[in-house]
Amino acid sequence: MAKRLELLFAAWGPDPTPIDNYGLITANLDAMIDWYRKVLGMTLNHRAAMPEARNAPFSAMAFVSNDEADHRIVLFEMPRVPADSNRRGRGSLQHVAFQCQTFDDLLGTYARLKGLGILPQWAADHGLGTAIYYADPDGNIVEINANNYGNTWTATEHMKTVPTTMVQAAIKCRSWMAAAATSASDLRIHFGSARVAWRSRTPSRSKWPARF
């Protein structure tokens, strides 16, 4: 029996690592398609209306992607779904994150979205990474981040060795932009934004926003 289990585990192969796609229920399909196009560069690859005769729980679907995949997000339209202004306080999706290749890309994304009138809910330096958080039209939190170290191995080692009381420094994006305008390096911006929190080693200096 033990040998059989060993062979079964071997046959399964490695666990899948990338997120393939996720689905969201919405009553605002057009607004959601437009927001994800502006914020994440999502292209609408397919949209379908569900005939009433099929008795489906949703009225339409939209499949969007920002890479070669056929879709990364599926938006399911349910027009009668009530709005939930306090969805962050319930047992639901907390956030979904997308990573920029460089810190400059992250700053450029912030500047681009600000020009479109899309402002973040929060921004923070978490030590291993820097993140900006946005809310889509339905209130789902979308994180856009950059690895502070520039490689996944170092960031993983940081996470394994950081104190159990997580320290994060809430910061203002305009301070990043001001530092970038002086040609400050990524590391200098990182330490400058997080100086107080890292020195104190306490999470109380920078509280999580209520909706998070």
DOLO-837367 format. One record per residue: chain; x, y, z of N, C-alpha, C in turn; residue number from 1. Coordinates in nm, 2 decimals, m for minus. Example, Ala and Ser with C-alpha at 12.3 -4.5 7.8 and 13.67 -1.06 7.14 Angstrom:
A, 1.32, m0.57, 0.78, 1.23, m0.45, 0.78, 1.32, m0.33, 0.78, 1
A, 1.28, m0.22, 0.71, 1.37, m0.11, 0.71, 1.29, 0.00, 0.79, 2
END
This chain:
A, 0.08, m0.12, 0.00, 0.00, 0.00, 0.00, 0.09, 0.13, 0.00, 1
A, 0.19, 0.13, 0.08, 0.28, 0.24, 0.09, 0.35, 0.27, m0.04, 2
A, 0.39, 0.16, m0.11, 0.46, 0.18, m0.24, 0.36, 0.23, m0.34, 3
A, 0.24, 0.19, m0.33, 0.14, 0.24, m0.43, 0.11, 0.39, m0.41, 4
A, 0.10, 0.43, m0.28, 0.08, 0.57, m0.26, 0.20, 0.65, m0.31, 5
A, 0.32, 0.60, m0.29, 0.44, 0.67, m0.33, 0.44, 0.69, m0.49, 6
A, 0.40, 0.58, m0.56, 0.39, 0.59, m0.70, 0.28, 0.69, m0.75, 7
A, 0.17, 0.69, m0.67, 0.06, 0.79, m0.71, 0.11, 0.93, m0.69, 8
A, 0.18, 0.96, m0.58, 0.23, 1.09, m0.55, 0.33, 1.13, m0.66, 9
A, 0.41, 1.04, m0.70, 0.51, 1.07, m0.80, 0.45, 1.10, m0.94, 10
A, 0.34, 1.03, m0.97, 0.27, 1.05, m1.09, 0.20, 1.18, m1.10, 11
A, 0.16, 1.24, m0.99, 0.09, 1.37, m0.99, 0.18, 1.48, m1.04, 12
A, 0.31, 1.46, m1.02, 0.41, 1.57, m1.06, 0.40, 1.69, m0.97, 13
A, 0.47, 1.80, m1.01, 0.48, 1.92, m0.92, 0.34, 1.99, m0.91, 14
A, 0.33, 2.06, m0.80, 0.21, 2.14, m0.79, 0.21, 2.25, m0.89, 15
A, 0.09, 2.29, m0.95, 0.09, 2.41, m1.04, 0.12, 2.53, m0.96, 16
A, 0.21, 2.62, m1.02, 0.25, 2.74, m0.95, 0.18, 2.86, m0.99, 17
A, 0.16, 2.89, m1.12, 0.10, 3.02, m1.16, m0.05, 3.01, m1.14, 18
A, m0.11, 3.13, m1.11, m0.25, 3.14, m1.11, m0.30, 3.14, m1.25, 19
A, m0.39, 3.05, m1.29, m0.44, 3.04, m1.42, m0.55, 3.15, m1.45, 20
A, m0.65, 3.15, m1.37, m0.76, 3.25, m1.38, m0.84, 3.25, m1.26, 21
A, m0.92, 3.36, m1.24, m1.02, 3.36, m1.13, m1.15, 3.42, m1.19, 22
A, m1.26, 3.40, m1.12, m1.39, 3.45, m1.16, m1.45, 3.54, m1.06, 23
A, m1.51, 3.65, m1.11, m1.58, 3.74, m1.03, m1.73, 3.76, m1.07, 24
A, m1.81, 3.77, m0.97, m1.95, 3.79, m1.00, m1.98, 3.94, m0.99, 25
A, m2.05, 4.00, m1.08, m2.07, 4.14, m1.08, m2.21, 4.17, m1.14, 26
A, m2.26, 4.29, m1.10, m2.39, 4.34, m1.16, m2.35, 4.45, m1.26, 27
A, m2.22, 4.48, m1.27, m2.18, 4.59, m1.35, m2.08, 4.55, m1.46, 28
A, m2.12, 4.46, m1.55, m2.03, 4.40, m1.64, m1.95, 4.50, m1.73, 29
A, m2.02, 4.59, m1.79, m1.95, 4.69, m1.87, m1.85, 4.77, m1.80, 30
A, m1.88, 4.82, m1.68, m1.79, 4.90, m1.59, m1.67, 4.82, m1.55, 31
A, m1.69, 4.69, m1.52, m1.58, 4.61, m1.48, m1.48, 4.58, m1.60, 32
A, m1.54, 4.55, m1.72, m1.45, 4.53, m1.83, m1.37, 4.65, m1.86, 33
A, m1.43, 4.77, m1.85, m1.36, 4.90, m1.88, m1.25, 4.92, m1.78, 34
A, m1.28, 4.90, m1.65, m1.18, 4.92, m1.54, m1.06, 4.83, m1.55, 35
A, m1.08, 4.70, m1.58, m0.97, 4.61, m1.59, m0.89, 4.64, m1.72, 36
A, m0.95, 4.69, m1.82, m0.88, 4.73, m1.94, m0.79, 4.85, m1.91, 37
A, m0.84, 4.95, m1.84, m0.76, 5.07, m1.80, m0.65, 5.03, m1.70, 38
A, m0.68, 4.96, m1.60, m0.59, 4.94, m1.49, m0.48, 4.83, m1.52, 39
A, m0.53, 4.72, m1.58, m0.44, 4.60, m1.60, m0.41, 4.57, m1.74, 40
A, m0.47, 4.65, m1.83, m0.45, 4.62, m1.98, m0.52, 4.50, m2.02, 41
A, m0.63, 4.46, m1.96, m0.70, 4.34, m2.00, m0.77, 4.36, m2.13, 42
A, m0.76, 4.27, m2.22, m0.83, 4.27, m2.35, m0.95, 4.17, m2.34, 43
A, m1.06, 4.22, m2.39, m1.18, 4.13, m2.39, m1.17, 4.03, m2.51, 44
A, m1.15, 3.91, m2.47, m1.13, 3.80, m2.57, m1.27, 3.74, m2.61, 45
A, m1.36, 3.74, m2.52, m1.49, 3.68, m2.55, m1.60, 3.73, m2.46, 46
A, m1.71, 3.75, m2.51, m1.83, 3.79, m2.43, m1.95, 3.72, m2.48, 47
A, m2.03, 3.66, m2.39, m2.14, 3.58, m2.43, m2.26, 3.61, m2.34, 48
A, m2.38, 3.62, m2.40, m2.50, 3.63, m2.32, m2.56, 3.49, m2.31, 49
A, m2.61, 3.47, m2.19, m2.67, 3.34, m2.16, m2.82, 3.34, m2.19, 50
A, m2.87, 3.26, m2.28, m3.02, 3.26, m2.31, m3.10, 3.22, m2.19, 51
A, m3.21, 3.29, m2.17, m3.29, 3.26, m2.05, m3.34, 3.12, m2.05, 52
A, m3.35, 3.06, m2.16, m3.40, 2.92, m2.17, m3.31, 2.82, m2.10, 53
A, m3.18, 2.86, m2.09, m3.08, 2.77, m2.02, m3.09, 2.78, m1.87, 54
A, m3.17, 2.87, m1.82, m3.18, 2.89, m1.67, m3.05, 2.90, m1.60, 55
A, m2.95, 2.97, m1.66, m2.82, 2.99, m1.60, m2.83, 3.09, m1.48, 56
A, m2.75, 3.07, m1.38, m2.75, 3.17, m1.27, m2.70, 3.31, m1.30, 57
A, m2.64, 3.32, m1.42, m2.59, 3.45, m1.46, m2.64, 3.48, m1.60, 58
A, m2.64, 3.61, m1.64, m2.70, 3.66, m1.76, m2.59, 3.67, m1.88, 59
A, m2.47, 3.69, m1.84, m2.36, 3.71, m1.94, m2.23, 3.67, m1.88, 60
A, m2.13, 3.65, m1.96, m1.99, 3.62, m1.92, m1.89, 3.70, m2.01, 61
A, m1.78, 3.75, m1.95, m1.68, 3.81, m2.02, m1.54, 3.75, m1.98, 62
A, m1.46, 3.72, m2.08, m1.33, 3.66, m2.06, m1.22, 3.76, m2.10, 63
A, m1.14, 3.80, m2.01, m1.04, 3.90, m2.03, m0.90, 3.85, m2.00, 64
A, m0.80, 3.90, m2.06, m0.66, 3.86, m2.04, m0.57, 3.98, m2.07, 65
A, m0.45, 3.98, m2.00, m0.35, 4.08, m2.04, m0.22, 4.01, m2.08, 66
A, m0.23, 3.88, m2.12, m0.11, 3.81, m2.18, m0.16, 3.72, m2.29, 67
A, m0.08, 3.62, m2.32, m0.12, 3.53, m2.43, m0.23, 3.43, m2.39, 68
A, m0.26, 3.42, m2.27, m0.36, 3.32, m2.22, m0.50, 3.37, m2.28, 69
A, m0.58, 3.27, m2.30, m0.72, 3.30, m2.35, m0.80, 3.38, m2.25, 70
A, m0.77, 3.36, m2.12, m0.83, 3.45, m2.02, m0.76, 3.43, m1.89, 71
A, m0.76, 3.54, m1.81, m0.71, 3.54, m1.68, m0.82, 3.57, m1.57, 72
A, m0.92, 3.64, m1.62, m1.04, 3.67, m1.53, m1.16, 3.64, m1.61, 73
A, m1.26, 3.58, m1.54, m1.39, 3.57, m1.60, m1.49, 3.65, m1.52, 74
A, m1.56, 3.74, m1.58, m1.66, 3.82, m1.52, m1.80, 3.76, m1.54, 75
A, m1.87, 3.73, m1.44, m2.00, 3.67, m1.45, m2.11, 3.78, m1.41, 76
A, m2.19, 3.81, m1.51, m2.29, 3.92, m1.48, m2.42, 3.86, m1.42, 77
A, m2.45, 3.91, m1.30, m2.57, 3.87, m1.23, m2.64, 4.01, m1.19, 78
A, m2.73, 4.06, m1.27, m2.78, 4.19, m1.25, m2.85, 4.22, m1.12, 79
A, m2.90, 4.11, m1.06, m2.98, 4.13, m0.94, m2.89, 4.11, m0.81, 80
A, m2.76, 4.09, m0.83, m2.67, 4.08, m0.71, m2.67, 4.21, m0.64, 81
A, m2.70, 4.22, m0.51, m2.70, 4.34, m0.44, m2.56, 4.39, m0.41, 82
A, m2.54, 4.52, m0.41, m2.41, 4.58, m0.38, m2.38, 4.55, m0.23, 83
A, m2.25, 4.53, m0.21, m2.21, 4.50, m0.07, m2.10, 4.60, m0.03, 84
A, m2.13, 4.70, 0.04, m2.03, 4.81, 0.07, m1.93, 4.76, 0.17, 85
A, m1.96, 4.65, 0.24, m1.87, 4.60, 0.35, m1.81, 4.47, 0.31, 86
A, m1.79, 4.44, 0.18, m1.74, 4.31, 0.15, m1.61, 4.27, 0.20, 87
A, m1.52, 4.37, 0.24, m1.39, 4.34, 0.29, m1.40, 4.28, 0.43, 88
A, m1.51, 4.31, 0.50, m1.53, 4.26, 0.63, m1.59, 4.12, 0.64, 89
A, m1.62, 4.06, 0.53, m1.68, 3.93, 0.52, m1.59, 3.82, 0.47, 90
A, m1.63, 3.70, 0.48, m1.55, 3.59, 0.43, m1.55, 3.58, 0.28, 91
A, m1.48, 3.66, 0.21, m1.48, 3.66, 0.07, m1.34, 3.68, 0.02, 92
A, m1.32, 3.70, m0.11, m1.19, 3.73, m0.17, m1.13, 3.85, m0.11, 93
A, m1.01, 3.84, m0.05, m0.95, 3.96, 0.01, m0.88, 4.05, m0.09, 94
A, m0.80, 3.99, m0.17, m0.74, 4.07, m0.28, m0.68, 3.98, m0.38, 95
A, m0.65, 4.03, m0.50, m0.57, 3.96, m0.60, m0.46, 4.06, m0.64, 96
A, m0.34, 4.00, m0.66, m0.22, 4.08, m0.69, m0.16, 4.05, m0.82, 97
A, m0.11, 4.16, m0.88, m0.03, 4.15, m1.01, 0.10, 4.22, m0.99, 98
A, 0.21, 4.16, m1.05, 0.34, 4.21, m1.02, 0.40, 4.28, m1.14, 99
A, 0.46, 4.40, m1.12, 0.53, 4.47, m1.23, 0.68, 4.41, m1.23, 100
A, 0.74, 4.42, m1.34, 0.88, 4.37, m1.35, 0.98, 4.46, m1.27, 101
A, 0.96, 4.59, m1.26, 1.05, 4.68, m1.20, 0.98, 4.78, m1.11, 102
A, 1.05, 4.84, m1.02, 0.99, 4.95, m0.94, 0.95, 5.07, m1.03, 103
A, 1.03, 5.10, m1.13, 0.99, 5.20, m1.22, 0.86, 5.17, m1.29, 104
A, 0.84, 5.05, m1.33, 0.71, 5.01, m1.39, 0.59, 5.03, m1.29, 105
A, 0.62, 5.01, m1.17, 0.51, 5.03, m1.07, 0.48, 5.18, m1.06, 106
A, 0.58, 5.26, m1.05, 0.56, 5.41, m1.04, 0.49, 5.46, m1.17, 107
A, 0.53, 5.40, m1.28, 0.47, 5.44, m1.41, 0.33, 5.40, m1.42, 108
A, 0.29, 5.29, m1.36, 0.15, 5.25, m1.35, 0.07, 5.34, m1.27, 109
A, 0.13, 5.38, m1.15, 0.06, 5.47, m1.06, 0.03, 5.60, m1.14, 110
A, 0.13, 5.66, m1.21, 0.12, 5.78, m1.28, 0.02, 5.77, m1.39, 111
A, 0.02, 5.66, m1.46, m0.08, 5.64, m1.57, m0.22, 5.64, m1.52, 112
A, m0.24, 5.56, m1.41, m0.38, 5.55, m1.36, m0.42, 5.68, m1.29, 113
A, m0.33, 5.75, m1.23, m0.37, 5.88, m1.18, m0.42, 5.98, m1.29, 114
A, m0.35, 5.97, m1.40, m0.39, 6.05, m1.51, m0.53, 6.01, m1.57, 115
A, m0.57, 5.89, m1.54, m0.71, 5.85, m1.58, m0.81, 5.87, m1.47, 116
A, m0.77, 5.93, m1.36, m0.86, 5.95, m1.25, m0.88, 5.83, m1.16, 117
A, m0.79, 5.73, m1.17, m0.80, 5.61, m1.09, m0.70, 5.62, m0.98, 118
A, m0.74, 5.64, m0.85, m0.65, 5.66, m0.74, m0.65, 5.54, m0.65, 119
A, m0.54, 5.52, m0.58, m0.53, 5.40, m0.50, m0.60, 5.42, m0.36, 120
A, m0.64, 5.30, m0.31, m0.70, 5.30, m0.17, m0.59, 5.31, m0.07, 121
A, m0.47, 5.26, m0.10, m0.37, 5.25, 0.00, m0.24, 5.21, m0.08, 122
A, m0.12, 5.24, m0.02, 0.01, 5.20, m0.07, 0.10, 5.17, 0.05, 123
A, 0.18, 5.07, 0.03, 0.26, 5.03, 0.14, 0.39, 4.96, 0.10, 124
A, 0.49, 4.98, 0.18, 0.62, 4.91, 0.16, 0.62, 4.79, 0.26, 125
A, 0.62, 4.67, 0.21, 0.61, 4.55, 0.30, 0.75, 4.49, 0.33, 126
A, 0.85, 4.56, 0.29, 0.99, 4.51, 0.31, 1.03, 4.43, 0.19, 127
A, 0.97, 4.31, 0.17, 1.01, 4.23, 0.05, 0.95, 4.28, m0.08, 128
A, 0.85, 4.37, m0.07, 0.78, 4.42, m0.19, 0.71, 4.55, m0.16, 129
A, 0.69, 4.63, m0.26, 0.61, 4.75, m0.25, 0.48, 4.74, m0.33, 130
A, 0.37, 4.78, m0.27, 0.24, 4.75, m0.33, 0.15, 4.87, m0.33, 131
A, 0.07, 4.88, m0.43, m0.04, 4.98, m0.44, m0.17, 4.91, m0.46, 132
A, m0.27, 4.95, m0.38, m0.39, 4.88, m0.38, m0.51, 4.97, m0.44, 133
A, m0.58, 4.91, m0.53, m0.69, 4.98, m0.59, m0.82, 4.90, m0.57, 134
A, m0.93, 4.97, m0.58, m1.06, 4.90, m0.57, m1.13, 4.91, m0.71, 135
A, m1.18, 4.79, m0.76, m1.25, 4.80, m0.89, m1.39, 4.85, m0.87, 136
A, m1.47, 4.86, m0.97, m1.61, 4.92, m0.95, m1.70, 4.85, m0.85, 137
A, m1.67, 4.72, m0.83, m1.75, 4.64, m0.73, m1.69, 4.64, m0.59, 138
A, m1.57, 4.70, m0.58, m1.51, 4.71, m0.45, m1.41, 4.60, m0.42, 139
A, m1.38, 4.51, m0.52, m1.27, 4.41, m0.51, m1.14, 4.48, m0.51, 140
A, m1.05, 4.43, m0.42, m0.92, 4.50, m0.41, m0.82, 4.43, m0.50, 141
A, m0.75, 4.51, m0.58, m0.65, 4.47, m0.68, m0.52, 4.53, m0.64, 142
A, m0.42, 4.45, m0.61, m0.29, 4.49, m0.57, m0.20, 4.49, m0.69, 143
A, m0.12, 4.59, m0.71, m0.02, 4.60, m0.81, 0.12, 4.62, m0.74, 144
A, 0.21, 4.54, m0.75, 0.33, 4.54, m0.67, 0.46, 4.53, m0.75, 145
A, 0.57, 4.55, m0.68, 0.70, 4.52, m0.74, 0.79, 4.46, m0.63, 146
A, 0.88, 4.37, m0.67, 0.97, 4.30, m0.57, 1.08, 4.40, m0.54, 147
A, 1.09, 4.43, m0.41, 1.20, 4.53, m0.37, 1.34, 4.48, m0.40, 148
A, 1.36, 4.35, m0.40, 1.49, 4.29, m0.42, 1.52, 4.26, m0.56, 149
A, 1.42, 4.26, m0.65, 1.44, 4.23, m0.79, 1.46, 4.08, m0.82, 150
A, 1.44, 3.99, m0.72, 1.44, 3.85, m0.75, 1.36, 3.78, m0.64, 151
A, 1.30, 3.67, m0.68, 1.21, 3.60, m0.60, 1.28, 3.52, m0.48, 152
A, 1.40, 3.47, m0.51, 1.47, 3.40, m0.40, 1.50, 3.48, m0.28, 153
A, 1.55, 3.61, m0.30, 1.58, 3.69, m0.19, 1.45, 3.74, m0.11, 154
A, 1.35, 3.77, m0.19, 1.22, 3.81, m0.13, 1.17, 3.69, m0.05, 155
A, 1.18, 3.57, m0.09, 1.13, 3.45, m0.02, 1.21, 3.43, 0.11, 156
A, 1.34, 3.45, 0.10, 1.43, 3.44, 0.22, 1.39, 3.55, 0.32, 157
A, 1.36, 3.67, 0.27, 1.31, 3.78, 0.36, 1.18, 3.74, 0.43, 158
A, 1.09, 3.68, 0.36, 0.96, 3.64, 0.42, 0.99, 3.53, 0.53, 159
A, 1.08, 3.44, 0.50, 1.10, 3.33, 0.60, 1.17, 3.38, 0.73, 160
A, 1.24, 3.49, 0.72, 1.32, 3.54, 0.84, 1.26, 3.66, 0.90, 161
A, 1.16, 3.73, 0.85, 1.11, 3.85, 0.90, 1.04, 3.82, 1.04, 162
A, 1.04, 3.91, 1.13, 0.97, 3.89, 1.26, 0.82, 3.85, 1.24, 163
A, 0.77, 3.77, 1.33, 0.63, 3.73, 1.32, 0.53, 3.84, 1.33, 164
A, 0.56, 3.95, 1.39, 0.48, 4.07, 1.39, 0.51, 4.15, 1.27, 165
A, 0.42, 4.13, 1.17, 0.45, 4.19, 1.03, 0.46, 4.34, 1.04, 166
A, 0.56, 4.40, 0.98, 0.59, 4.54, 0.98, 0.56, 4.59, 0.84, 167
A, 0.48, 4.69, 0.82, 0.46, 4.75, 0.69, 0.45, 4.90, 0.71, 168
A, 0.50, 4.97, 0.61, 0.50, 5.12, 0.61, 0.41, 5.17, 0.51, 169
A, 0.30, 5.23, 0.56, 0.20, 5.30, 0.47, 0.27, 5.42, 0.42, 170
A, 0.26, 5.44, 0.29, 0.33, 5.56, 0.24, 0.25, 5.63, 0.13, 171
A, 0.28, 5.75, 0.10, 0.21, 5.83, 0.00, 0.29, 5.82, m0.14, 172
A, 0.21, 5.78, m0.24, 0.27, 5.76, m0.37, 0.34, 5.88, m0.42, 173
A, 0.29, 6.00, m0.39, 0.36, 6.12, m0.44, 0.50, 6.13, m0.38, 174
A, 0.53, 6.08, m0.26, 0.66, 6.08, m0.21, 0.76, 5.99, m0.29, 175
A, 0.70, 5.88, m0.34, 0.78, 5.79, m0.43, 0.81, 5.87, m0.56, 176
A, 0.71, 5.94, m0.62, 0.73, 6.01, m0.74, 0.83, 6.12, m0.72, 177
A, 0.83, 6.19, m0.61, 0.93, 6.30, m0.58, 1.07, 6.24, m0.57, 178
A, 1.08, 6.12, m0.51, 1.21, 6.06, m0.49, 1.26, 6.02, m0.63, 179
A, 1.17, 5.96, m0.71, 1.21, 5.91, m0.84, 1.25, 6.03, m0.93, 180
A, 1.19, 6.15, m0.91, 1.23, 6.27, m0.99, 1.37, 6.31, m0.96, 181
A, 1.42, 6.28, m0.84, 1.56, 6.31, m0.81, 1.66, 6.20, m0.85, 182
A, 1.61, 6.11, m0.93, 1.69, 5.99, m0.97, 1.74, 5.91, m0.86, 183
A, 1.66, 5.90, m0.75, 1.70, 5.82, m0.64, 1.68, 5.67, m0.68, 184
A, 1.77, 5.58, m0.63, 1.76, 5.44, m0.66, 1.64, 5.38, m0.60, 185
A, 1.60, 5.26, m0.65, 1.49, 5.19, m0.60, 1.51, 5.16, m0.45, 186
A, 1.64, 5.12, m0.41, 1.67, 5.08, m0.27, 1.66, 5.20, m0.18, 187
A, 1.70, 5.32, m0.23, 1.70, 5.44, m0.15, 1.55, 5.48, m0.13, 188
A, 1.47, 5.47, m0.23, 1.33, 5.50, m0.21, 1.26, 5.41, m0.11, 189
A, 1.30, 5.28, m0.13, 1.24, 5.18, m0.04, 1.28, 5.21, 0.11, 190
A, 1.41, 5.24, 0.14, 1.44, 5.26, 0.28, 1.39, 5.40, 0.33, 191
A, 1.39, 5.49, 0.24, 1.33, 5.62, 0.28, 1.19, 5.62, 0.32, 192
A, 1.11, 5.54, 0.24, 0.97, 5.54, 0.27, 0.94, 5.46, 0.39, 193
A, 1.02, 5.36, 0.42, 0.99, 5.27, 0.53, 1.08, 5.29, 0.66, 194
A, 1.16, 5.40, 0.66, 1.26, 5.42, 0.77, 1.20, 5.41, 0.91, 195
A, 1.09, 5.48, 0.93, 1.03, 5.48, 1.07, 0.99, 5.34, 1.11, 196
A, 0.91, 5.28, 1.02, 0.86, 5.14, 1.05, 0.97, 5.04, 1.08, 197
A, 1.07, 5.04, 0.99, 1.18, 4.94, 1.01, 1.26, 4.97, 1.14, 198
A, 1.28, 5.09, 1.17, 1.35, 5.13, 1.29, 1.27, 5.08, 1.42, 199
A, 1.14, 5.11, 1.42, 1.06, 5.08, 1.53, 1.03, 4.93, 1.55, 200
A, 1.03, 4.85, 1.44, 1.00, 4.71, 1.44, 0.87, 4.68, 1.51, 201
A, 0.78, 4.77, 1.50, 0.64, 4.75, 1.55, 0.54, 4.78, 1.45, 202
A, 0.43, 4.70, 1.44, 0.33, 4.73, 1.34, 0.24, 4.84, 1.38, 203
A, 0.25, 4.89, 1.50, 0.16, 5.00, 1.55, 0.18, 5.13, 1.48, 204
A, 0.30, 5.16, 1.43, 0.33, 5.28, 1.36, 0.25, 5.30, 1.23, 205
A, 0.21, 5.19, 1.17, 0.14, 5.20, 1.04, 0.03, 5.10, 1.04, 206
A, m0.09, 5.15, 1.07, m0.21, 5.06, 1.08, m0.26, 5.03, 0.94, 207
A, m0.33, 4.91, 0.94, m0.39, 4.87, 0.81, m0.52, 4.95, 0.80, 208
A, m0.55, 4.99, 0.68, m0.68, 5.06, 0.66, m0.80, 4.97, 0.70, 209
A, m0.91, 5.04, 0.74, m1.02, 4.96, 0.78, m1.08, 4.86, 0.68, 210
A, m1.07, 4.90, 0.55, m1.13, 4.81, 0.45, m1.04, 4.69, 0.42, 211
A, m0.92, 4.69, 0.47, m0.83, 4.58, 0.45, m0.83, 4.49, 0.57, 212
END
